[in-house]
Structures are given as structure tokens and as C-alpha cells.
Amino acid sequence: MAHLHTHIDNENFESAAEFFKMLADGTRIKIFWILCHSEECGVGLSERLGISGPAVAHHLRVLRECGLIDSRREGKEVYYRIADSEVGLAMHTAVESIMEVACPESEGGATSAETVRKVHDYLLEHISERVTIEELSRQFHINPTTLKKAFKDEYGSSIAAHTKEHRMERAEKLLREGGASVSDVARAVGFDSASRFTAAFREKYGISPSDYRRKK
């Protein structure tokens, strides 16, 4: 029985070795990481990575054979993303844990601090919009875990808390200057509900937006 158990273990290790051999390519890992954070078609991946369509197709085929990615067809285009499977999620965690991955397109090897300052500026410029961590991750080519940690290190609070602070400051200024309705101010600082905006404003300033405007 002990001999049989050793034999089974050896087979498992051989299978694992074959699996990792299939992934032993830097570009393939980059493609997998991108698909962990966004859904992309072959053309999009080719443009992002600057490699040919056939090369991308080869890497996608290998990743799909490994069970790491899924695909769906929309018209003539096929889109890919990480497979919702144990092996896909395990590999995603492993890649980010080992490498603290930064996307290969990261401009000139920009540091996390430089990237989060760009993220900060972008959020202020789009204060009226609701932007997700995943969207920021794709746009600025930095994985979500690294982005959240680097942002907190740089600004002392989470992205959500820091953005909310700026929203309230912008709202206070708009109310003080007058003109726009409370609903308009709410929309201008990224709230789709006047009641939620009122609750957030009251939490920050201890007074409702309407009362604040009257006093000012």
C-alpha cells in the first residue's frame, strides 16, 4: 500500500510538472494576468502586447487547454477571461502573490507611487462618475491588490474613502456658490440618489445640504 501511495503521488507530481511546462512562457502569463482582470478579444490582446494575432491565438489555446480561461462568442468576435474554476483562481492568486504583477504595458516601468498619483488625478477629473477598482486596474495597468495598497500608502486612506472626501468638499463648494439644486449637486459629485448624497453630506458636515445652503 505504501508503494502504491508513492506511485500515485509521483503521477500527481508529473501531471503538475506538465501543467507548469505549458505555462512556462512570460507572454502567456501576461495574457493570463490580463484576462484575470478584464475580458478581451484576440485583437485587443494583440494590440496591448504588440504581438501577432497567430501568436496570441496559440497562447489562448494553451491557456484554454489548461482550464485557466473561458471564452464566449459575440457575433464574429470571441472574448476571453479567467475561468471560474479552482485551478483558474488558484493560478491567479499564485501569480499575484509571487510577482506582485504590474502589467507589461506599464509606462516606462512607472512605480506604484507614480501610478497612484495618476489614478488620484483621474478620479478628481471624473468626480461625477462611479469608477470601479477593476476599471482603474485595467486603465492604469496595475493589479487591484497593488493599487489599493499603494494608494493607501500614498494618501493614508482607501480609494473609496479618499474619493468620498473630495466629493464632499466639491459638493460643499457648489452649495456655497449657489445656483445648482441639491439633486444637481448630488449628480455632479457622483451620487445617483439625492437621499444618499444628503446622508453622506450630513455625516461629513453635520447638516443637510439644503440647510447648509440656507445658512451660507
N, C-alpha and C positions, 0 to 999 in steps of 0.2 A: 504493500500500500504506500509506503514511504517513497519507493522508487517511482510508482505511478504518479504520485503527487508532484515529485520533482520534474517528471516528464511534462506534465500539464503546465507547470509554471514556466518551463523553458519554451513551450509553444506560445504561451501568452507573451513572453518577452520578445520572441521572434516576431510575433504579429505587431507588437508595439514598435519594434525597430523598423519594420517595413512601413508602418504608418508615418513615422518621423522621417524616413527617407523620402517619402513623397512630398513632404513639406520643406525639404532642405533646399530652399531657394528664397533669397531675400525678396525678390519681386512678388513671389507667391504669398509670402507672409504679409507684405504691404497690401496686396489686394484683399486678403482675408481681413486684415485690420480695418480697411476702409469699409468693407461690407458689414463689419460689426456695428458700424455707426451710421450707415446710410444705405439706401437701396440704389444701385447703379446698374446701368446697362453696359454692354461691352464697349460701345463707342465712348461713353463717358469715362470709363476706366482707362481706355487707350489715350484719351486726351489728357487726363490727370497725370498719368505716369509717363507719357511720352514714349510709349512703345506701340508696336504694330497690333492691329486687330487680331491676326492669327496667333500672336504670342499671348495676348490676353485670353483668347478662346482656349488655348492649351492650358493655361493656369486655372481657368474657371472649370474646365473639365476635370482636372485633377482634384480640385477642392470639392467638387460635387461628388466625385467617386469616393472621397474620404468621408463624406457625410457632413462636411463642415458648412456647406452653403445650400440654399434652396433657390429655385427660380420660378418666375411666373411670366406668362406672355401677355403683352398688351399690344394688340394689333400685330405689326410685324416685328416689334421690339421685344427682347427678352430682358427682364430685370432680375438682379441677383441680390441676395442679402444673407446674413448668417442664418444657419439652420437652427430652428428652435428644438435643439436636441441636447442631450447630456454632453456629447463629445464636442459640439459646437461651442456651448457655453464654457466648458472646461478649457478648451483651447484659447478662447477669448480671454479668460481670466489669467491663464498661464502667460500669454504674450504680453499683456499689460503689466502683470506682476514682475516679470523678468526684465522687461525692457523699458518700462515707463514710456511707452511708444510716443514719438512725435511723428506726424505724417511726413512722408518723403518730400512733400511739396513745401514744407515749412520754409518761409522766405529766408534764404541766406543763413539757415541754421539759427533763426531767431530764438532767443532764450524764452523760457516760460514767462519771465517778468515782462519782457518786451511785448509778448503776445497778449498778456492780460491787460496791459495798458491800451493796446489796440481794441481789445474787447470792451474795455471800460468806455473808451471814446465812442465806439459804435453804439453801445447801449444808450448813452446820453443823446446821441443823434437820432435814435429811434425810440425815444422815451414813450411815445404814444402807442408803440407796438408791444405785443407779448412775444418775446423771443425765448425759445427753449434752449437748454444746455446742449441738446443734441444739434440744434441748428448752429449754435456758436461753434461747437466742436468741428462740424463739417466746414464751416466758412473759414475758420482760422487754423484748421489743420492741427488740432491738438486734442488728445483724448480727454473725455469728460472728467475722469478722475484727476488727471494732472491739472486741468483747467480750474476745477473747483478748489483744489488745494493751493495752487499758485495765486489765484485771485484772493483767497482769504489771507494768505501770507502777505500779499501786496497791500490790501486795503483794510484788513482787520475784521472783515465780516463776509458773509456769504454773498454770492451774486444776487440772490433774491432780496436779502435784507438791504444791501447797498443800493440796489436799484430802487427799492421802495423808498429809501431815504431821499434819493434825488427826485423821485416822483412827488413826494410830499412838498419838498422845497419848491419845485416848479409850480405845483398847484397853489401854494401859499402866495407866490408871486403873482400868478394870474388872477387870483381872487382879490389881492391887494390893488392891482392895477384896474380892476373892474372891467365891465363890458361883457364878457362871456358869462353864460349861465353856468350853474353848478354842473349840469349834465355835460355841457360843452367842455368844461374844465376837466371833468372826470375822463372824458374820451381823450382829451389832449395829453393826459398823463398815463394812458394805458388801461383805464378801467372801463369795462363794458357794462357796468352796473353802477348807477348813481348811489345806490344804497351801500354797496361795498366800498365805494370811494368815501362816502360820508363816515363809515365806520373806521376806515384807515386814517382819515384826516383827524377824526376825534381822538383816536388813540395817540396820534402824534402831538396834537396841539391842545387837546382837552376841550375842544369846542367844535361845533358843527361848521361846515363850510359856509352855510347861509348866515349863521350868527357871526362868524368871523368877518364876512364881507360887510355886514351891517356895522360892526364895531369899527372897521377900518375906513 
